[in-house]
């Protein structure tokens, strides 16, 4: 459960405090003894990451800022330090704890608190026995003391809440969450935050002739859904909407090109892109972002049963493009293509799709960057880069030359769904580009969205990669509109 967050106006001498120090001067409001201050100064002079002082009736945690880094990297170091402190904080069983700063930059408290909250996350819905190590709890309240603006508090509180919602969806096993169930969860999130949700059933999907989504679904006993999410505030600043498209493959076996070895192990998370789109819509609605935003989520599992689609099949997509199936494990791009084609109905300013799409992106950037490519105006790339640095979900651009699209040519159809092993992440993006005339950006989160171990506060239990990036991008885009 995410802790409650409040702003504190005054610290009492007996309260446990985490204090972020901009220098080695220890503020008087911490009420430390002379010997405790001397001990702390000695440890801080040795450049320890943090200093812990147990005064028996309270605990004090002093966090040192690395002042030789750019501010955005200092923010990330604070998030990581919060992760490194989480076990110690838990072992002390605080019911509440104060987070403060002294002589630091604006936003230091928020960055540390964000890292701490995201580090606290765990998915224990199906655990019926409590481990000894889990008996002690994280603080139920985080009290923030310092220069914090209420809008900033509202923003990062809702952002953290959205990460929890997204992680919960990603962690649900396939036998508890099918495509229909994902649609219901997205509707619930829309209801609690204020955006509209329309869910199209299989019959409506057939009427729309979404051949990619229907083909991938053929091997499953569960029907597909197509979810349309909309946030359209009265004071919207954009004439044309931003459309977000998220890959909703509930579970990916690879289909008849079945995944071997341990490649199937994390595939309940193959709908991370869909969850991310729902999370961004939640933040936009909760914080009243003044932009018209559409979210599109095609959802199905990919299984080898029944009348599963095969290599060599020819599919007719929503926009009548014919596709030769070269590999049934390249299913994500097929369902995204139908959604991107459908997005044309809104004449969007920009389409952004997000997906755990290719092993190629993961091999290229590992878990350090989200692969980005597209044909949109450079201003959007710049804004995404700035947003990525701010929340440390960095993006790395791949080339998007027309020549890469040549690799997708088919002898018997308009296009193939795979272009070979070379440049796999790029050819996947070029495949998607053929299904729209609108400006688009493609985000491949295969490396950052599927983790085998914790990356500090980015939990291996569904890190929610791309959510904080896209939410911040939308916020910054609204700010750019206000300047016009």
N, C-alpha and C positions, 0 to 999 in steps of 0.2 A: 504494500500500500504506500502510495506517495505521501510524504510528510506534508503537514499544513505549513504554510509560509506566511509570516506576518512581519510588519515593520515595527521595530522597538524604538521607543523614544528615550529610554534610559536603562543603563545596566546596573544591577545591584551587585554588591561585593561577593555574594554567594553563588552567582550564576556561573555555569561552565561556559567558556567562551573560546571560539576559534578566531584568532586575530591575525589578519594579513598585514604584515609590516612593510612599509615602503623604505624603511631604514632600520637601524638596530636600536632605535629609541623605543622603549616599552611604555605605552601610555598608562597614565595613573589609574584610569578607570578599570584596569585589570586587577587592581588591589593585590599585587604580589608583594611578598616580603622582600627584604633586602637580599637575603641569601638566594631566594628564587630568581630575583633579577640578575644577580651576578652569574648564577648558573646559566640562565638563558642567554646572557650576553656572550659568555664564553662559547656556548654551542653555536650561536649565530655567527660569531667571528670565524668559526671553523667552516662556515658555509653549509651547515646542515640544511636539508630541505625543510624540516620542521623541528620544533622543540616541544616536547610534552612535559607538563608540570602537573603532578598530582598533589593537590593541597588537601587531600582527604575529604574535605567537605565540598570541593569543586575541582574541576579539571580545566586546565588552560592549554590551548594548542597555539603555538606561535608559528606562522607560516612565513617563510622568507621569499621575497620576490627576486627573481633573477633580473637584474636591471641592465644586462648587456644584450638584450634581445629586443626586436620590434614588439610593439604593444600587442599585436594579434598573437604572437608566439608566447608572450607572457601570459595572456589569457588562457592559452592552451596548457601551459605549465601549471597554472592554478587548477584547472580541471583535473589534470593528471595527479597533482598533489592531493586533491580531494579524494580521488580513487585510492591513492596509497594510504590515506588516513582512515578509510572506511572500516577496516577490521578493528583498529584501535578504538575508534568511536563506538563501534558496536559492542566491544568487550566491556566498555564502561557503562553500558545500559542507561544512557541519558533519556529521560522522557522528553526533554527539550534542550536545545543548545543555541547559543547566540553566535552569529557569524558577523564579525566586524572588520573594519580596516582602519589603518592609521597612516596618513601621508602617502596614499596610493592614488592611482588614476581612477577616474569614474568608470564603473563597470567591473572593478576587481571583485567586489562582493558577489555580484551576479554570476560572474564566470566560475568562481569557486563553488557557489551554491548549486549552479547548474551541474557541474561535474559530480558533486556529492549526491544530488538527487538521482542522476542517471546511474551512478554507481550502486545506489541502494536497490535498484530494480532486481527482482527475481521472479521466476514463473514457477509457482508451487501449487497451482490449482488442483493437480491430481496427486499430490503427496498426502498419504494418509498416516504416515509416521513421521514424527519430528526428530531430526538428528540432534544430538547433544550440542553441536556447534551452532545450530539454528535457534536455540532456546532464548538467547539474548537478542534484543530487538534494537533496530535503529531508532533514532529520536523521532517521536511523533510530531514534533514541532520544530521548525527552524525559524529563529527570531533574528531578523536582519537589522543591524545597527550601523548607520552611516549615511552617506549621500546617495539615496536611492529615490528615483522618481517613480511615482505610482504607475504611469504608463509602461515604464521599463519593467517594473515588477510584474504587471499584468501580462506583458509579452512573454517573458521567459518562464513564468508560471504555466501559462497555457501551452507554451512550446514543450515544456517537460511533460505535461499531461498528455500531449499528443504523442510523444515518444513512447510513453507507457501504453497508450492505446494501440499503437502500431506494433510494438513488441508483443503485446498480448495476442494480437491477430496472427502474427508470424509464428508464434510458439504453439498455437492450437494444432494438434495432430490432425491428419487428414480424416481419421475416422470420427472426429468430432466437429470438423468444419469442412463442408463441401462448398461448391460454388453457390448454391442457394443460401447456405448458412452465412457465407461471406457477404452476400447481398443484404441479408437481414442485419448483420452487424454494422454494415455501412449505413443502413437506414437508421439504426439506433444512434449512431454517432451524429448523423445529420439532425436527428430529433433533439439531442441534448445540446447541440451547438448552434443550430439555426439555419443550416443549408438544406436545400431541397434534394430529394432522392427519388428517382424513377427507376424501377427495375423491370427490364424487358425479359420475358420468359422465352423458352425455346421457340414457341410458335411465332413470336414477334421477330426473333432473330432470323428465323427461316424466311419470314416475309421480307426482311431487309436484305436477304441473300448474302449473309455474312459467311461466305464459304470457308474462310480460314478458321473461324471460331467453331463452326459446325464440324469441320473435318477433324480437328484436334479432339473434339468431344466424342467422336464416333466409337472410341474404344471404352467409354465409360458408361456405367449404369446410371450415373447422376447427370441431370440436365445442365446445360450451361446457363449463365445469365449475362446480361449486358446492363451495367449500372450507369446511370446518367446523374451526376452530381452537379448542383448549380448553386453558386453564391452570387446574388445579384442585388447589391444594396441600393437603396433609393438614391444615394449620392455618388454613384459610381463615376469614376473619372475617365474611364476608357470607353470609346465608342464601339470597339470590337473586342470580344472577350479573349482572355488567355485560356487556352485549353490544355489541361494536364491529362496525360494518358498513362495508366499504370498496368503493367503485366499482372494478370490474375491467374496464373497457373497454380492451382491449389496444391497439386502434387505432380511431379514430373518423373515418370519412370523412363522417359525417353521414347515411349510408344514401342513400336515393333523394332526400332533401332535402340533396344533397351540398354540402359546404363549398366555398366559392369563395375566390378570392384566396389569401392566405397563411394562412387560418384553419385549414388542415389541417396546417400545418408542424410543430406541436408535439404532434400527437395520439398519438404513441407514449407520451406521458406521461399519457394519460387514465386510466391504471390506478394513478395515484399514491395514490389513497385505499386501494386494495387493498394496495399495498406498505406503506403507513403502518400499516395494521392488523397486518400480519405483523411489522413492526418493533416495534410496541408490545408485541406478544405475546412477541417475543424478549427485550426488556428486562425484562418482568414475570417471565419464567421464569429468566433469567440472574441477576436480583437477588432472586429469591424473594419477590416481592410477595405478601403473604398474602390475596389476593382471588381469588375464582372469576371468571374472565373467559372469555367466548366471543367468538371472532372469526368473522364470516361474510363470505365473498368470492365473489360471483357474477362469473364472468369469461367474456367473449366479445369478439370484435371486432364492429364495426358497418360492414358493407359493402353496396354496392348490387347485388351479384351474385345469381345464382340466383333463388330465389323470395323475394326480399327483401320485408320487410313494407312497407306503403304507408300514406300518408295516407288516413284514412277507415276503416282496418281496426279491427275490434272485437276486443279481446283479453280473455280470461278469465284473471285472475291467480290466484296461489296461494291467496288467501283468497276466491276466487269473485267478487271485484269485477270488473265489466266496464269496460274503458277504451277510449275512442275515441282513436285516434292522430291528433293534429293536426299532428305534425311528427316525422319519423323521426330528426331530430337531437336530439330530447329523449329519448334512449335511456337515459341513465344512471339517471334516476329510475325507469324501468321495471324494470331489473334490481335496483336497490336496493329497490324496493317488494316484490318477491318475497322478498328476503332479510329485510326488516324484518317482513314477515308471518310468515315462518318462525321468526323470533326469538321469537314468541309462545309457541312450544313450551317455552321455558325459563322462562316467567313471570318475566322479568327485572326487576331493580330499576330499571334504566335502559338505554335503547338510545341509542347515539351513532353516527350515520353520518357518514362523511367522504368528500368527493367533489370532484373538479374539475367542478362541475356547471353553472354558468351564467355567461355573459358579463356578466349583470346584476350579479353580485357583484363581478366584476373591475372593472367600470365604476364601481361605487359606492365601493369601498375601495382600488382599485389593488393594489399589492403591500404595503400597510402593515398590513392587518388581515385576519383570517379572519372571514368572515360567520358569525354564529351565530344560531340561532333555535330555538324549540321550546316544549314545554308542560310541561317538567320543573320540579321544585321550584327555587326561587330559590337554594337553597344550592349547587346544581350550577353554576349560572351564575357565582356568586361564586367558587367554587373554580376554575373554568376561567379566570376573569379573573385571579385571583392567579397561577395557573400560567403564563398567557400573559405576564404581566409578568416573571416570574422568568426565563423562557427567551427573552423578547422575541419570542414568537410571539403577538402580541396578538389578542384577539377583539373584534369590534364587533357588538352585538346589533341585529337587525332586528325590526320589529314583527311580531306573529304573530296578528293579529286574525282572528276567524272570517270577517269580511267578505271577506278575501282569498281564502278558499276558494270563495266564490261565483263567482269568475271561472273556475273549473274545471268548472262545470256543463255537461253534455252533453244534447242533445235526444234522443239515441238510445242512450246508455249511462249507466252510473252516474257516470262522471267522464271528463274529457278529460286528456290528458297535458301540455297547455300551456294557459296562461291569457291569452296575449297578451303584448305588449311591456311593458306597465306592470307594475311590481313583479315582474319575472320571477324573481328569486332567492327572493322570499317565496312566490310561488305554487308554485314547485318544492318548497319545504319543506312547504307545506300539502298538496300531492299526497302526499308521503311520509307525512304524519301520518295520512292516512285508512287506512293499512294496519296500524295497531297501536292497541291500547288501553293499551299500556304507556307510561310517561313516556319522552319522547324528546328528544334534542338533535340538530340538524342543522348540520354544519359544511361550509361551501362554501369550498373552497380554490382556486377558479379563478384568483383574483388573485395569491395567494402561492405557488401550486404550479406555475405555468407562467410562468417568467421569460424575458425576451428578452435580458437581460444579467445579469451577476453583481450581486447585492445584498450587497456585502461578502462575508462567509463563506457566504452562501446562494448556492450555485452555480447558474448558469443550467442546468447539467447536472443537472437534477432536484434542486431544493433540499431535498426531503424535508419539505415544509411540514406541520405538524401532528403530526409524530412526537414531537418534544421536548415539545410542549404536552400531548398526550394521555398520554404516559408520566409526565410530572410530575403531571398530574391524578390518574392512578391511584395514584401514590405518596402524594399528599396525601390522597386518599380513604381509603387504608389507615390513614394516621395519624389521621384523624378517627374511624375505627372503633376504633382502639386506645384513644381517649379515653373511649369509652362504657363 
